[in-house]
Amino acid sequence: MDENGVNSKPGFGRRLADAWRTLLGRPPQTIESEAVIHFKYERFREILALNETLLNLFSDIEENLLGRRPFALKPLTARIQRACLDAFLMAKNLNQIADGRYKSLYDALARINKAIEAESPLRLEVSPGPWVIPLSDLRLADAPKAGLKMATLGEIRAALGLETPDGFVVTTAAFAGFVGENGLQDKILSLDEALEKSGASALDELSRETRLAVVEGRIPDDIAQAIEAAYDALGGDSELLVAMRSSAVGEDGDSSHAGQYLTELNVNRQFLLDSYLQILASAYKPAAVTYRYERGLTSDEARMAVGCLKMIKPRCSGLLFSRDFSDIAADRVMIGVTEGLSEAVVSGRRNAEELAFAPAVARYAGSAILQPRELERLAGTARRLEAHFGRPQDIEWAIEPSGRLVILQSRPMSAAPVPPPRETPPAVETTPILAGGRTACPGVAAGPVFLLREDKDLDAFPDGGVLVFRHSSTTFSRVMARAAAIVTDVGSPTGHMAILTREFGVPTLVGLEMATSALTNGATITVDATERRIYPGRVEALLDAKPARPPLADSPAVRRLERLKPLVAHLSLTNPASKEFRPAACQSLHDVTRFVHEKLYQAMFRFGDMAQSGRRESPRLDVRLPLEILVFDLGNGLAPEAALARRVKAEQIASIPLVAFLQGLGDPRIRWDKPRPVSARGFLSVMGANLAGPPPEAQGIGAASFVVVSDRYMNFSTKAGYHFSTIDTYCGRMESKNYIHFRFSGGGAAPERRDRRLVFLQRVLQALGFGVELKTDLLTARFDKYDQDTIRERLLRLGRLTMCARQLDMLMDDDTSPHFFAEAFLKDAMDKF
């Protein structure tokens, strides 16, 4: 109360009115400047978020290029296209912060985006050409039109003179015409990402929809007429029977696709077009889609040509490998043979007679089906095909009753992964549960038994399980990438499933006869497919020898990504000091991101000065320090109750980085309140340096320090003594966004003493993990991408360092001084300062 007994303390209404008067009384240019500061800070935060998104993309691209895990190319391509927009937004935000100094970034981005668009079309390629081509006219170079399987058959007949079936191929151009007629392209392309994006059940549903759309689709009249005319030209009538065989663009290459697509046998004219559609639809079965995904393939490799071949009636048939798939260096040809058609053998439902033949010594086991001369002929044919195509071959063949040998298919052979060599065999004391069978793919693995009852139960297959079933099945390709091992009662190491297991590197035993009855569902077992034994539990001595799974480093998806990498993830702008560090030199999105990131921090170093000049009513920090510190809150940097305060108490500071930095500045062991012990030479150095008047940078020596804050951001411009420093930092939960950038310059002593203080700072900062650069009397240091706790700890140390460095130049009498004080600081000996 006043002397008249009236309460003199203003009421709430008066205080609120005063607050509004203070706010509204600011000059318009001050309020406008504050809006600009807030706007630029929001652009800064957007750049950090966009930078994080882009860096994650670049990292994913590099990881995918290692070929260690499968990936869907379509969603990755879509991310790359979004990244083009993100990079543009980064460039736009930088220009808004830096007042348009980097507009040439837009030209660089336009050039890069155009190149990316040319390399990443999200559409099925179309190979022009006729609807049908006779097999006799095909060569290997026709694979884009005829698919690799049929083009190879044409090559075998033309170049080697070997017998192949008569027939024709319905080309990939016909496939493209059918897809376009029925509007199926988007549905087909969406399958590529279904498994990765939505899981197996979603893939099953989309697969059913796509296959139904295909088999119910309309074949354009000109294509249908061309197919029927080619059938008629084979010289038959409605009774002529043909085999309709898939011949996709990516089939029978480095990825065999063994058993993934449909083959229709004994087809007559009435069912010719229906069979054609069934084979097209088979490319979109869940197992086929999963196989392509796991092998780094896309729907583009599933562009389907279809071979139409005259049926033959063989005496015997089978599979032939020009090398031993379990030991490719051995001089052995491997043969699987059965009487009649080999369809049941290659599908895994019947065992075959299996033979090993050494051509050099004509050594072989006796055969109940093949004569010695036939064995020699098969082996010779296998080596001729290997020599022509330049790599070991996996061959389907048939011998007619007349003795005519017909080649039905030839493709590169999938060799089994080789286990690492051992000096001595592992000692195994455990008794095996089962022994025997045939090795389809060697290796050792352990996991819980998964007894499969029927194919639909594959959806429940656990990662790392051992799949056990009555017979081999190519449907298992759905889980091969996740399976520890595969065991079957019936099957052949020369069958289609066995070929797939070697591609995937899954230890596999087939033909074990009693596996489904002897093994218990859920029990952990160790499968030694090399030695053909199964043990209870985990046998660690054997598991040490497990070979690595084959990488996908040369898959089509990886090759396509390799073409995109120089435009997206490659970084060539690595040196900010180089003359080539400019927008015109940007060759990739990563270059643009790097340039924006670097120039952003340069712009943010000036943030504090901009805030200081733009706000006249900034509150002062009420802290016990030899500094007057004004604070500008960008949002959430101060407690709500401090919003209108003239003085802000330490407990009202909510900014994580500012709290840490102030703790270091206010370390009670640093006695700033007492005179600094200054040597006579140091004092005379300062006096001599200032006799002609204070240096330009010291004109504002009495000016307040200024800090711009948010809850996680701080830009602190410090003027302590004759030196000046700026700390720009972000301290959040995400490591990739966190950083500390520090600049220090100035001093009141002679140049050599200031240089020694910079050496002191350099030694300390480098010991703390900062990257440091010195230019004359300017020191710049960076500490990027550390966790929040580490950033806070370094900020605390920087606070101490800032106070320890004040007037330290006056103590730098000789070149040993920087090392002495650096060692003292790092040992936490604050009494030396």
ABEGO torsion letter per residue (X at the ends): XBAAGBBABBBAAAAAAAAAAAAAABBAAAAAAAAAAAAAAAAAAAAAAAAAAAAAAAAAAAAAAAGABBBBAAAAAAAAAAAAAAAAAAAAAAAAAAGGAAAAAAAAAAAAAAAAAAABBBBBBBBBEBABBBAAABBAAAAAAAEAAAAAAAAAAAAAGBBBBBEBBBBAAAAAAAAAAAGAAAAAAAAAAAAAAAEAAAAAAAAAAAAAAAAABBBBAAAAAAAAAAAAAAGBBAABBBBBBBBBAABGBABAGBGABBBBBGBBAAAAAAAAAAAAAAAABAAAAAAAAAAGBBAAAABBBBBBBBBBBBABBEBBBABBAABAABBBBBBBBBBEBAAAAAAGABBBBBBBBBAAAGBBBBBAABBAAAAAAAAAAAAAAAAAAGBBBBBBBBBBAAGBBBBABBBBBBBBBBBBBBABBBBBABBBABBEEBBABBEBBBEBBBBBABAAAAAABBBGBBBBBABBBAAAAAAAAABABBBBABEBAABAAAAAAAAAGBBBBBGAGAAAAABBBGBBBBBBAAAGBBBBEBBAAAAAABBBBBBAAABAAAAAAAAAAAAAABBABABAABAABBAAABABAAAAAAAAAAAAAAAAAAAAAAAAAABAABBBBBBBBABBBBBBBAEGABBAAAAABABBBAAABABAAAAAAAAAAABAABBAABBBBBBAAAAAAAAAAAAAEBBAAAAAAABBBBBBBBAABBBBBBBBEABBBBBBBBBBABAAABBBBBBBBEEABBAAAAAAAAAAAAAAAAAAGBBBBBBEABBBBBBBGBBAAAAAAAAAAAAAAAAAABGAAAABABAAAAAAAAAAAAAGBAAAX
